[in-house]
Amino acid sequence: MEKSVSNRMDDPLAAARESTAQMLQERARTFSLPQPFYNDARLFALDMQEVFEKEWLFAGMTCEIPTKGNFITLDIGDNPIVIVRGSEGVIHAFHNVCRHRGSRLCVKDKGKVAKLVCPYHQWTYELDGRLLFAGSDMGTDFDLNQFGLKPVNVQTAGGFIFINLSDEPPAIDDFLATLEHYLEPYQMDNVKVATESSIVEQANWKLVIENNRECYHCNGAHPELLNSLQEFDDTDDPRATPAYKALVARKQADWDAEQVPYQLKRFGKRNRLTRTPLLDGIVSMTMDGKPGSKKLMGRLSSPDMGSLRILHLPNSWNHFMGDHAVVFRVLPIGPQQTVVTTKWLVHKDAVEGVDYDPEQLRRVWDATNDQDRQLAEENQRGINSKAYQPGPYSETYEFGVIDFVDWYAARMLENLGHEAPALQLAQG
């Protein structure tokens, strides 16, 4: 009895860990998850501890911090993070927490500083995290070297910034090398954020990702998006038509001539890259299908690059076209609340009002994001009902959802200290 009480005191989520592992081990694989995974506060706390504090997360773009002193901030649950470019172009990530009394250092979403200075008592840090100044009243035995900022693992590739809050992050090198290769034609040092949005969805983060991983709902929900987007992105997709396969073959010949990669690449169920055509005659995800920016990205000479689709679980999907790119970041706020941030990228020399109109650039995805928000929120409301029970996914239309839930279950089980079952990729 005493040991059991001690365990609960040491880890108030101990019972939740056991029940979560049991539910994942007993779940029907091609069905949605049991209700607590979508609305329970204890299980959300486990999601944050065992997924978002242990897995590599998409944080932002290197172009957002182009020069020394530029920084961006974000919150991973209760963990505020600052990412800053230091000397010689090196990108650092730290817990955005002063080592004095714990105040946040950087309180804005982005900015530029000479040093990182705590607004509370002015403790001052170098951009590499070293404590430089702590006042004159800390005593003669105070050692500045013992109170530098706590670092966060950070990796960059293809203009993307990834962070990991754990002490032993999983390997990601192969994916980063492939990402760098696939984005080489875009010359990601020469892009900028043209415009961005953040919306809060009253839905669990997994519902947001599940919604993204299928287009089963697209015909009934996304008229703007389907002006340009193919519902599938792989000729092995069971729904792929002969006309689509012929279009793919024709476009791949063009992409070979441009020397841009397009082959489908998978890294387990977590990462997926592939270039696929947009609808025939359409070159960009805009309302009229024409370029949203007159200045093409990188070394590309044609706007007709289809869409390079990049998936990174647990929190990002992306579309790179010839004229612009759209990157998405998902961050949980609470058991039934998620913030989705969208950024539209263009060539850094593109001039607003001359080469692109931000409102025109974002119209398709503004509409799509709002439609998806409504779908996810209605999904959440239904799941909260006592009538909810896990329902079957379509293995034809929702294989991407099955893969996501498989990945989530496997990572959660492994991070909880349980062996995850060996799983095959779903079709497509």
N, C-alpha and C positions, 0 to 999 in steps of 0.2 A: 504493500500500500504506500509506504513512504517513498519507495523508488518511483512508483507511478506518479505520485503527486510532484516529486522533484522534476521528472521529465516534463510534466505539463507546465511547471513554473519556468523551466529552462526554455521551452519551446511551446508557446501557447497554441501553435498550429499543429502539434504532434498528431492529434486525433484526425485533423483534416488531411494531413499527409497520408495517413494510412487509408482513409476512406477514398481519397482521390486516386491513389494507386490501385485500389481494388476496383473502382469504377472503370478505370482505363483498361485494366486487364480483362475485365468481363464485358466490355462494350461490344456491341455489334458493329463490325468495322465499317460497313457501308451505310450506317445510320448516323444521324446527327447525335450530338453528345447529350448526356443526361442534363437536366435542367440546371443543377448547381454550377456547371461549367460556364453558364451564361449570365448568372445573376447573383451568385453567392459571394458575400464579402470575404469570407475566409479563403475560398478558392481563388478569388481575384488576388488576394495577398500572396498566394502561392504562385500564381502566374507571374507576378512581379518579381518574386524572389528567385524562382526556378527557370524562368524564361527570359524576362527582360533584364534581369541583373546578371545573367550568365551567358546569353547568346550575343553574337555580333549584331548590332543595330545600325541601320542607316540613320545618320545624324544630320547631314547637310552636304553642301557642295563646296569644293575648294574655291570656286570662283566667288563665294560669299565672303571669303577672308583673303583678298588678293595680295595685301601687303602687310608688312610688319606692324603688329599692334591691332589689326582687325580681329574681331571676335564675334562669335555667335553663342547663344545660350539655348538650352533646352532642358526639360525636366523628364527624367525617367522615373515615374512614380514620385516618391518623396525625395529623389536624388537630383538636385540641381547640378547641371554640368556646364562648364564653359570650355569652348574650343577656340584657341587663339593661334595666330601665326607669329612665330618668334623670329629670332635672328636666322639669317641664311635661308629663309623660306620654310623653316621647319614648323610643322603643325603639331601643337601640343593640345592635350585634353586633360582637364582637371575636374575634380569635384569643386563646384562653385561655392566653397565653404571656407571662411576664414579660420585659420588655426588658433585664433585668439579666443573668441567666444561663439564661433559658429555662424556668424552672420553671412548672408550671401554677399559675394564680392561684386559681381556684375549683375545689375538689376534690370538692364534693358535686354531686348531680344538680340540686338546687334550693335556694334559701334566700333570705335577705334580709340586706343589708349597707348600712352607711353609705358606705363607700368600698371599692374593690377593693384588697385588701392581699395581697401575695405572702407565703405562709407561710414561705418560705425566709429572705429577708433583709429582709422588711417594706417593700419598695418599695410605695408607696401611690399609687393612681390614682383620679382622679375618675370618676364614673359615665359621663362622656362620653369617657373614655379618656386624659385629660391626666395626665401624671405630676406628682404633687404633692410627693412626698418620696422621696429616695434616700439618706438618711443624710448625715453631715457629712464623709465621707472620700472623696468622689468627685473632689476637686480643685477649684480655683477656676475652671477653664475649663469645668467640666461644665455643660451646658445642658439643663435639665429639658424644654424644649420639643422637643428632638430625640428624646425617648425615650417618647413616648406609645404606647399600645397600638395594634397594627395593626388597622385596622377591617375588617369584613366587610360586604359589601352586604346590606342588609336591607330588605324590603318587607312591609307588612301589608295585609290586606283581609279583611273578613268574619270577623274574629277569628283568622285564620290568620297565622302568621309564616313567611315564606320567606327563605332566605339564599342567597347566591351568593359563592363564594370566588374568582372570577376578577376580573381587572382590567377586563374589558369584558363585562359580563353581557348576555345576549340580552334583547330587549324582552319585557315581560310585562304591560304596562299594560292592554291590552284584556281579558286574562283576569282581572286583578285587579278591574277595574271591573265585569265580569259577576259575579264571585264576590261582590262587595259587594252587588250588586243582588239576587242570589238568596238571600243570607243576611240581608237586611234584616228580614224577618218574624221572625227568631230573636233580634234585638236582642242581638248577640253580646257586647256590653259587660255583659250581665246573665246570663252563664253561668259555670259552674264545673266543674272536673273532679271527678266523683263518685267514680271509682275508675279504676285503670289497671293494665296488665300489660305485661311484656316477656318474650318468649320467644326463645330462640336456636334457629334452625333450622340443622341441619347440611346446608345446601344453598346453592348459588350464588344471589345476589340475583335474577338473571334468572328462575330457576325459580320463585322466590316470586311474582314479578310475573306470569309466564305463568300460574301456577295461578289467580291472582286474576282474570285477564282472560277466563276462560271458566267456564261452568257445565255443560259437557259431563260433568264428573265428579260433579255435585251429587247426582243421584238415587242414586248408589251410595255416597256418602260423607257427606252432610250432612243427616241426618233432622231435626235440631233447626232448622237454618237454613230448611229447606223447609216448616216449619210456618208461615212468614210470607213468605218471599221468592219473588217471581216469578223464574223462570229467565231471563227476558229483560226488557229495560227500554225497548223501543222498538217501536211498532206497525209499523215498517218491517222489523223482524226477520222473516226468512222463516219462523220457527217460530210467530209470533204467531197465536193462534186468534181466530175471530170473537168468542168470549166475552170474551177478554182485551181486544180492541179496544173492545167495548161497555163494559167496566168502565172503561177509560181515558177514554172519552168522558164517562161519568157522573161520574167523579172530577174530571176537568178542569173541569166545570161547577161543582163544589163549590169547587175551588181558585180559580176566577175570582171566586166570591162572597167568598172570603177574601182576595182580592187578593194571591195568592202566585204567583210565576212558576214555570213547569213546562216550558217548551219546551226541546227538545233543543238544546244549544249545543255546538259543537265548535271547538276552536282547533288546527287541524291534527290530528295524531295524539297530541298530548301531553296536551291537556286536554279533558274531556268533562263536561258537566253536564246532568242531566235528572231530572225528578221522575216517578216511576212508582208505580202502586198496589202495595200489598202484596196478599196474597191477599184475596179478597172476605170482608169481615167481620173482618179482622185489622187492627189499628191500630198495632202496634209489634212490633219484633223481640225478643219475649219468648217464653218457653215456652208461655204460654197465649194469646199474641197481644193481650193487654190492655196498657194503659199501664204502663210500668215506673216512671213518676213521675207522681204525681197532679197536680203543678204543671206546666202546659204551658210550652213555651219561648216566649219573646218575646211578641209580640202575638197569637199564635195562639189561636183560641177553640175549635178542634176538635182532638182527637188524631188524627183520620183524615186525615193529610197524606201518606200513602204514604211513600216514601223518596226524598229528594233525594240522588241519587248524584253524587258529585264525584270525578273522576279527575284526578290530577296526576302525570305521569311525570317523573322515574323512581321516585318513592318514596312515593306516597300514594294511598289510596282512602278514601272516606267515605260514611256514611249518616246523613242528617238526617231525623228523624221529628218528629211533633208533640210528643212528650213528652220525648225525649232524642235525643242524637246519638252516633255512634260514629266516631272518627277513627283512622286507621291510618298509621303511619310505618315505612318500611323503610330500614334502614341496613346496608350490607355491613360485615362484620368481616374476612373472609378469602375466598379463592377458593371455599370450600365452607362458608361460615358467614355467617349473616345474622341480625340482631336485628329482630324485629317488635314494635313498641310500639303498644298499643291503649289509647285513652282514651275513657271514657264521660262525656258532658257532660250536665248538667241545668241547669235554672234556678237561679241563684245563691241564691234564697230557698227552694229545696226543702230540706226537713229530712230528713237521714238517719234511718231508722227510723220516720219519720212519713209522708213523701211517697214515699220510695223505699227499697228494700233493695238494697245494692250487689251482693250475691250473686245475687239474682233478676235484677237489671239486666244482669249480665254472663254469665249462664249460657249463652245461645245462642252468643255469640261466643267464649267460653272453649272450648266444645266444638268449634266450627267451626275456630278457630285451631289447636287441637291436631290435629284431623283433617287440616287442610291441612299442618301441620308434617310429619306422617307421610307424606303423599303426596309432598311436595317432597323429603323425605329419601330415600324409596325411588326417586324419579325420579333423584336425584343418584347413588345407588349403581349404578343401571343404566347411567347415562351414563358412569360411570367405567370400565365394561367395555370390553375391546378389541373386543367385538362391536357396540358402539354405532355407528350412523351416523344422520345426520339423517333424521327421518321426516316424513311429510306431515301438515299440519294440515287439519282439516275446515273448509272455507270457510263451511259453514253454522253450525257450533257454535263454531268457534274463530277467528272473524274478529277478535275483540278481541286475541287472541294475535298474529295476523298483523300487526295495526296496531302493537302494541307492538314487535315485532321489527323492523318497517319503521322505526319511529321511532328505535329504538336504533341500527340500522345507519346511518341517514342522519346522526344526530348524531355518531356515532363517526367516520364518514368525513369529515364536514365539519370536525370538530375536529382530525382528523389531517392536514387540508390536502388532502383529496381531494374531488372533486365527487360528490355523492350523486345517484342516479337520481331522476327525478320519479315519484312514486307516487300512486295514487288511494286514497281511503279504501276499506277493505273494507266489505261490506254491513253494515247494522245500526248 
